[in-house]
Every structure is written in structure tokens, then in C-alpha cells.
Amino acid sequence: MVRDTGEEFYDQSVIIGELFNHGFEYDKDYIIMMVPNITNITYGRDVGYKIEQEHLGEEIESISATKIRANAGYNPV
């Protein structure tokens, strides 16, 4: 994936050429996908690294995956 930062220095042919020199073939071993420039990483339910917390409401935040797995009969060893 290549971040689309809006800058003009990106040259797809250079990336394809460098990967070809290392034995990779475009459209066989990989593709190049433009993705948006991510400026914030967010998460919910106060899990993981604190960057920015999204509040999703009590109904969603009270969901327990542990309880869901238990009710489904999933018991990891």
C-alpha cells in the first residue's frame, strides 16, 4: 500500500522496477494500492495504545466478546 499524501514525488514505475530487481512480478506477487493518508488512529472501549478514544455509546461499549464466546460454547484450552 502506498499512502496518498498529495505530494508529487511518488513514481510507481520506480517501485515496480526495484521490486522486479528483487525477483517480484507486478500483478503476480503483489499489487500497488493507493490508500488515504491516515493522520489519526482511533480505538474504542479503552483497549490498546491510547491515541484517541472513540465513544460508541453504552449499548455497544457494553458488548463482551468473552461472554459471546462463552455463550457460543467456545472454551479455549
N, CA, C and O atoms as CSV, one atom per row, in Angstrom:
chain,resi,resn,atom,element,x,y,z
A,1,MET,N,N,0.830,-1.169,0.000
A,1,MET,CA,C,0.000,0.000,0.000
A,1,MET,C,C,0.881,1.241,0.000
A,1,MET,O,O,1.921,1.281,0.657
A,2,VAL,N,N,0.461,2.223,-0.725
A,2,VAL,CA,C,1.178,3.486,-0.800
A,2,VAL,C,C,0.250,4.579,-0.289
A,2,VAL,O,O,-0.861,4.747,-0.793
A,3,ARG,N,N,0.707,5.314,0.708
A,3,ARG,CA,C,-0.094,6.409,1.264
A,3,ARG,C,C,-0.184,7.554,0.269
A,3,ARG,O,O,0.830,8.003,-0.265
A,4,ASP,N,N,-1.397,8.022,0.024
A,4,ASP,CA,C,-1.621,9.171,-0.849
A,4,ASP,C,C,-1.546,10.436,-0.006
A,4,ASP,O,O,-2.539,10.858,0.588
A,5,THR,N,N,-0.361,11.038,0.041
A,5,THR,CA,C,-0.159,12.238,0.851
A,5,THR,C,C,-0.375,13.514,0.058
A,5,THR,O,O,-0.292,14.613,0.608
A,6,GLY,N,N,-0.655,13.375,-1.240
A,6,GLY,CA,C,-0.882,14.542,-2.081
A,6,GLY,C,C,0.400,15.140,-2.632
A,6,GLY,O,O,0.354,16.122,-3.373
A,7,GLU,N,N,1.543,14.565,-2.283
A,7,GLU,CA,C,2.814,15.070,-2.782
A,7,GLU,C,C,3.115,14.437,-4.138
A,7,GLU,O,O,2.605,13.360,-4.445
A,8,GLU,N,N,3.923,15.084,-4.934
A,8,GLU,CA,C,4.137,14.682,-6.323
A,8,GLU,C,C,5.361,13.800,-6.549
A,8,GLU,O,O,5.619,13.423,-7.692
A,9,PHE,N,N,6.131,13.450,-5.509
A,9,PHE,CA,C,7.375,12.723,-5.717
A,9,PHE,C,C,7.182,11.228,-5.964
A,9,PHE,O,O,8.125,10.560,-6.389
A,10,TYR,N,N,6.015,10.692,-5.717
A,10,TYR,CA,C,5.749,9.262,-5.860
A,10,TYR,C,C,5.811,8.849,-7.331
A,10,TYR,O,O,5.167,9.471,-8.176
A,11,ASP,N,N,6.580,7.807,-7.641
A,11,ASP,CA,C,6.683,7.287,-9.003
A,11,ASP,C,C,6.516,5.776,-8.958
A,11,ASP,O,O,7.428,5.057,-8.548
A,12,GLN,N,N,5.356,5.299,-9.378
A,12,GLN,CA,C,5.038,3.875,-9.321
A,12,GLN,C,C,6.031,3.039,-10.113
A,12,GLN,O,O,6.345,1.921,-9.704
A,13,SER,N,N,6.534,3.544,-11.232
A,13,SER,CA,C,7.458,2.753,-12.058
A,13,SER,C,C,8.769,2.478,-11.330
A,13,SER,O,O,9.394,1.441,-11.551
A,14,VAL,N,N,9.189,3.395,-10.464
A,14,VAL,CA,C,10.415,3.176,-9.679
A,14,VAL,C,C,10.203,2.029,-8.696
A,14,VAL,O,O,11.071,1.169,-8.543
A,15,ILE,N,N,9.054,2.016,-8.033
A,15,ILE,CA,C,8.753,0.940,-7.083
A,15,ILE,C,C,8.682,-0.395,-7.805
A,15,ILE,O,O,9.252,-1.383,-7.340
A,16,ILE,N,N,7.988,-0.436,-8.938
A,16,ILE,CA,C,7.863,-1.678,-9.712
A,16,ILE,C,C,9.234,-2.161,-10.166
A,16,ILE,O,O,9.522,-3.355,-10.093
A,17,GLY,N,N,10.088,-1.246,-10.634
A,17,GLY,CA,C,11.431,-1.617,-11.081
A,17,GLY,C,C,12.281,-2.175,-9.959
A,17,GLY,O,O,12.972,-3.177,-10.145
A,18,GLU,N,N,12.240,-1.541,-8.794
A,18,GLU,CA,C,13.027,-2.024,-7.652
A,18,GLU,C,C,12.563,-3.403,-7.205
A,18,GLU,O,O,13.388,-4.269,-6.913
A,19,LEU,N,N,11.258,-3.613,-7.149
A,19,LEU,CA,C,10.746,-4.920,-6.748
A,19,LEU,C,C,11.083,-5.984,-7.787
A,19,LEU,O,O,11.378,-7.125,-7.432
A,20,PHE,N,N,11.041,-5.615,-9.080
A,20,PHE,CA,C,11.410,-6.548,-10.143
A,20,PHE,C,C,12.869,-6.972,-10.002
A,20,PHE,O,O,13.206,-8.137,-10.213
A,21,ASN,N,N,13.725,-6.025,-9.647
A,21,ASN,CA,C,15.147,-6.332,-9.448
A,21,ASN,C,C,15.372,-7.323,-8.309
A,21,ASN,O,O,16.414,-7.976,-8.243
A,22,HIS,N,N,14.392,-7.431,-7.416
A,22,HIS,CA,C,14.486,-8.373,-6.298
A,22,HIS,C,C,13.658,-9.628,-6.541
A,22,HIS,O,O,13.418,-10.402,-5.615
A,23,GLY,N,N,13.221,-9.832,-7.781
A,23,GLY,CA,C,12.540,-11.068,-8.155
A,23,GLY,C,C,11.028,-11.081,-8.001
A,23,GLY,O,O,10.412,-12.145,-8.062
A,24,PHE,N,N,10.418,-9.911,-7.801
A,24,PHE,CA,C,8.967,-9.853,-7.641
A,24,PHE,C,C,8.322,-9.377,-8.933
A,24,PHE,O,O,8.844,-8.478,-9.593
A,25,GLU,N,N,7.184,-9.976,-9.300
A,25,GLU,CA,C,6.493,-9.624,-10.532
A,25,GLU,C,C,5.161,-8.945,-10.208
A,25,GLU,O,O,4.335,-9.483,-9.470
A,26,TYR,N,N,4.973,-7.748,-10.779
A,26,TYR,CA,C,3.752,-6.978,-10.562
A,26,TYR,C,C,2.543,-7.746,-11.061
A,26,TYR,O,O,2.606,-8.371,-12.120
A,27,ASP,N,N,1.457,-7.714,-10.329
A,27,ASP,CA,C,0.194,-8.413,-10.612
A,27,ASP,C,C,0.285,-9.924,-10.432
A,27,ASP,O,O,-0.717,-10.620,-10.590
A,28,LYS,N,N,1.448,-10.436,-10.109
A,28,LYS,CA,C,1.581,-11.863,-9.786
A,28,LYS,C,C,1.934,-12.014,-8.308
A,28,LYS,O,O,1.270,-12.748,-7.576
A,29,ASP,N,N,2.978,-11.316,-7.878
A,29,ASP,CA,C,3.434,-11.401,-6.497
A,29,ASP,C,C,2.885,-10.271,-5.631
A,29,ASP,O,O,2.860,-10.394,-4.406
A,30,TYR,N,N,2.450,-9.185,-6.237
A,30,TYR,CA,C,1.965,-8.035,-5.477
A,30,TYR,C,C,1.185,-7.098,-6.391
A,30,TYR,O,O,1.253,-7.193,-7.617
A,31,ILE,N,N,0.445,-6.195,-5.762
A,31,ILE,CA,C,-0.181,-5.079,-6.466
A,31,ILE,C,C,0.154,-3.818,-5.677
A,31,ILE,O,O,0.535,-3.898,-4.509
A,32,ILE,N,N,0.016,-2.684,-6.295
A,32,ILE,CA,C,0.198,-1.415,-5.597
A,32,ILE,C,C,-1.184,-0.805,-5.418
A,32,ILE,O,O,-1.928,-0.617,-6.380
A,33,MET,N,N,-1.512,-0.498,-4.162
A,33,MET,CA,C,-2.818,0.036,-3.837
A,33,MET,C,C,-2.644,1.390,-3.147
A,33,MET,O,O,-1.969,1.493,-2.122
A,34,MET,N,N,-3.253,2.414,-3.715
A,34,MET,CA,C,-3.213,3.720,-3.091
A,34,MET,C,C,-4.215,3.724,-1.941
A,34,MET,O,O,-5.356,3.290,-2.100
A,35,VAL,N,N,-3.784,4.214,-0.789
A,35,VAL,CA,C,-4.657,4.314,0.376
A,35,VAL,C,C,-4.624,5.748,0.888
A,35,VAL,O,O,-3.657,6.469,0.645
A,36,PRO,N,N,-5.669,6.167,1.592
A,36,PRO,CA,C,-5.691,7.536,2.117
A,36,PRO,C,C,-4.566,7.757,3.120
A,36,PRO,O,O,-4.089,6.816,3.755
A,37,ASN,N,N,-4.157,8.989,3.250
A,37,ASN,CA,C,-3.157,9.360,4.239
A,37,ASN,C,C,-3.821,9.347,5.612
A,37,ASN,O,O,-4.693,10.169,5.890
A,38,ILE,N,N,-3.411,8.419,6.464
A,38,ILE,CA,C,-4.017,8.279,7.785
A,38,ILE,C,C,-3.307,9.219,8.749
A,38,ILE,O,O,-2.090,9.151,8.920
A,39,THR,N,N,-4.075,10.086,9.367
A,39,THR,CA,C,-3.478,11.048,10.293
A,39,THR,C,C,-3.825,10.754,11.739
A,39,THR,O,O,-3.125,11.213,12.641
A,40,ASN,N,N,-4.897,9.994,11.986
A,40,ASN,CA,C,-5.281,9.630,13.348
A,40,ASN,C,C,-5.584,8.144,13.421
A,40,ASN,O,O,-6.175,7.582,12.499
A,41,ILE,N,N,-5.189,7.518,14.490
A,41,ILE,CA,C,-5.567,6.139,14.773
A,41,ILE,C,C,-6.462,6.193,15.998
A,41,ILE,O,O,-6.079,6.735,17.035
A,42,THR,N,N,-7.650,5.632,15.875
A,42,THR,CA,C,-8.588,5.677,16.989
A,42,THR,C,C,-8.981,4.266,17.388
A,42,THR,O,O,-8.794,3.316,16.628
A,43,TYR,N,N,-9.521,4.142,18.574
A,43,TYR,CA,C,-9.958,2.842,19.065
A,43,TYR,C,C,-11.118,3.065,20.011
A,43,TYR,O,O,-11.394,4.190,20.429
A,44,GLY,N,N,-11.791,1.979,20.340
A,44,GLY,CA,C,-12.903,2.072,21.270
A,44,GLY,C,C,-12.717,1.161,22.460
A,44,GLY,O,O,-11.875,0.263,22.438
A,45,ARG,N,N,-13.475,1.382,23.466
A,45,ARG,CA,C,-13.526,0.556,24.666
A,45,ARG,C,C,-12.238,0.568,25.464
A,45,ARG,O,O,-11.994,-0.373,26.220
A,46,ASP,N,N,-11.407,1.581,25.335
A,46,ASP,CA,C,-10.211,1.754,26.167
A,46,ASP,C,C,-9.279,0.545,26.114
A,46,ASP,O,O,-8.781,0.094,27.146
A,47,VAL,N,N,-9.043,0.020,24.898
A,47,VAL,CA,C,-8.180,-1.147,24.714
A,47,VAL,C,C,-6.971,-0.737,23.878
A,47,VAL,O,O,-7.130,0.002,22.907
A,48,GLY,N,N,-5.782,-1.190,24.222
A,48,GLY,CA,C,-4.600,-0.955,23.398
A,48,GLY,C,C,-3.931,0.361,23.730
A,48,GLY,O,O,-4.105,0.906,24.820
A,49,TYR,N,N,-3.171,0.862,22.787
A,49,TYR,CA,C,-2.433,2.099,22.993
A,49,TYR,C,C,-3.377,3.284,22.914
A,49,TYR,O,O,-4.236,3.351,22.035
A,50,LYS,N,N,-3.211,4.207,23.830
A,50,LYS,CA,C,-4.103,5.356,23.845
A,50,LYS,C,C,-3.608,6.411,22.875
A,50,LYS,O,O,-2.564,7.031,23.077
A,51,ILE,N,N,-4.362,6.594,21.843
A,51,ILE,CA,C,-4.071,7.634,20.868
A,51,ILE,C,C,-5.246,8.601,20.862
A,51,ILE,O,O,-5.084,9.799,21.096
A,52,GLU,N,N,-6.407,8.073,20.596
A,52,GLU,CA,C,-7.621,8.871,20.643
A,52,GLU,C,C,-8.775,7.903,20.812
A,52,GLU,O,O,-8.882,6.937,20.056
A,53,GLN,N,N,-9.624,8.133,21.766
A,53,GLN,CA,C,-10.712,7.198,22.038
A,53,GLN,C,C,-12.008,7.660,21.413
A,53,GLN,O,O,-12.402,8.819,21.538
A,54,GLU,N,N,-12.662,6.735,20.738
A,54,GLU,CA,C,-13.991,6.978,20.192
A,54,GLU,C,C,-14.999,6.421,21.181
A,54,GLU,O,O,-14.837,5.296,21.653
A,55,HIS,N,N,-16.027,7.175,21.502
A,55,HIS,CA,C,-17.091,6.696,22.378
A,55,HIS,C,C,-18.256,6.259,21.508
A,55,HIS,O,O,-18.798,7.042,20.727
A,56,LEU,N,N,-18.630,4.998,21.654
A,56,LEU,CA,C,-19.625,4.403,20.770
A,56,LEU,C,C,-20.988,4.249,21.419
A,56,LEU,O,O,-21.904,3.708,20.799
A,57,GLY,N,N,-21.139,4.698,22.620
A,57,GLY,CA,C,-22.418,4.572,23.320
A,57,GLY,C,C,-22.429,3.335,24.207
A,57,GLY,O,O,-21.756,2.344,23.923
A,58,GLU,N,N,-23.202,3.409,25.284
A,58,GLU,CA,C,-23.233,2.334,26.284
A,58,GLU,C,C,-23.656,1.000,25.690
A,58,GLU,O,O,-23.098,-0.036,26.054
A,59,GLU,N,N,-24.625,1.000,24.788
A,59,GLU,CA,C,-25.123,-0.255,24.209
A,59,GLU,C,C,-24.008,-1.022,23.510
A,59,GLU,O,O,-23.903,-2.237,23.674
A,60,ILE,N,N,-23.182,-0.341,22.741
A,60,ILE,CA,C,-22.095,-1.001,22.019
A,60,ILE,C,C,-20.912,-1.259,22.940
A,60,ILE,O,O,-20.315,-2.335,22.887
A,61,GLU,N,N,-20.564,-0.299,23.778
A,61,GLU,CA,C,-19.397,-0.454,24.638
A,61,GLU,C,C,-19.579,-1.531,25.700
A,61,GLU,O,O,-18.594,-2.023,26.249
A,62,SER,N,N,-20.814,-1.904,25.998
A,62,SER,CA,C,-21.050,-2.944,26.996
A,62,SER,C,C,-20.967,-4.352,26.404
A,62,SER,O,O,-21.065,-5.329,27.147
A,63,ILE,N,N,-20.792,-4.478,25.099
A,63,ILE,CA,C,-20.673,-5.802,24.471
A,63,ILE,C,C,-19.406,-6.479,24.956
A,63,ILE,O,O,-18.331,-5.879,24.953
A,64,SER,N,N,-19.536,-7.735,25.374
A,64,SER,CA,C,-18.395,-8.506,25.870
A,64,SER,C,C,-18.138,-9.691,24.953
A,64,SER,O,O,-18.954,-10.610,24.873
A,65,ALA,N,N,-17.005,-9.670,24.263
A,65,ALA,CA,C,-16.646,-10.796,23.399
A,65,ALA,C,C,-16.433,-12.063,24.216
A,65,ALA,O,O,-16.703,-13.165,23.739
A,66,THR,N,N,-15.949,-11.909,25.445
A,66,THR,CA,C,-15.754,-13.065,26.323
A,66,THR,C,C,-17.094,-13.753,26.591
A,66,THR,O,O,-17.185,-14.979,26.527
A,67,LYS,N,N,-18.124,-12.974,26.888
A,67,LYS,CA,C,-19.448,-13.545,27.134
A,67,LYS,C,C,-20.027,-14.162,25.869
A,67,LYS,O,O,-20.677,-15.206,25.932
A,68,ILE,N,N,-19.802,-13.534,24.728
A,68,ILE,CA,C,-20.292,-14.074,23.459
A,68,ILE,C,C,-19.655,-15.427,23.182
A,68,ILE,O,O,-20.335,-16.379,22.798
A,69,ARG,N,N,-18.319,-15.505,23.384
A,69,ARG,CA,C,-17.638,-16.791,23.171
A,69,ARG,C,C,-18.127,-17.854,24.148
A,69,ARG,O,O,-18.327,-19.007,23.765
A,70,ALA,N,N,-18.320,-17.469,25.408
A,70,ALA,CA,C,-18.805,-18.424,26.412
A,70,ALA,C,C,-20.187,-18.939,26.051
A,70,ALA,O,O,-20.450,-20.136,26.164
A,71,ASN,N,N,-21.082,-18.044,25.616
A,71,ASN,CA,C,-22.432,-18.443,25.230
A,71,ASN,C,C,-22.451,-19.304,23.979
A,71,ASN,O,O,-23.378,-20.088,23.776
A,72,ALA,N,N,-21.423,-19.163,23.132
A,72,ALA,CA,C,-21.322,-19.969,21.911
A,72,ALA,C,C,-20.658,-21.325,22.182
A,72,ALA,O,O,-20.562,-22.171,21.293
A,73,GLY,N,N,-20.202,-21.514,23.428
A,73,GLY,CA,C,-19.572,-22.786,23.782
A,73,GLY,C,C,-18.102,-22.865,23.451
A,73,GLY,O,O,-17.530,-23.955,23.449
A,74,TYR,N,N,-17.481,-21.747,23.172
A,74,TYR,CA,C,-16.061,-21.726,22.853
A,74,TYR,C,C,-15.261,-21.655,24.151
A,74,TYR,O,O,-15.352,-20.686,24.905
A,75,ASN,N,N,-14.482,-22.696,24.389
A,75,ASN,CA,C,-13.681,-22.764,25.609
A,75,ASN,C,C,-12.221,-23.055,25.238
A,75,ASN,O,O,-11.836,-24.220,25.135
A,76,PRO,N,N,-11.416,-22.025,25.039
A,76,PRO,CA,C,-10.006,-22.265,24.674
A,76,PRO,C,C,-9.259,-22.985,25.801
A,76,PRO,O,O,-9.552,-22.806,26.983
A,77,VAL,N,N,-8.317,-23.779,25.405
A,77,VAL,CA,C,-7.541,-24.546,26.384
A,77,VAL,C,C,-6.526,-23.684,27.064
A,77,VAL,O,O,-5.782,-24.164,27.920
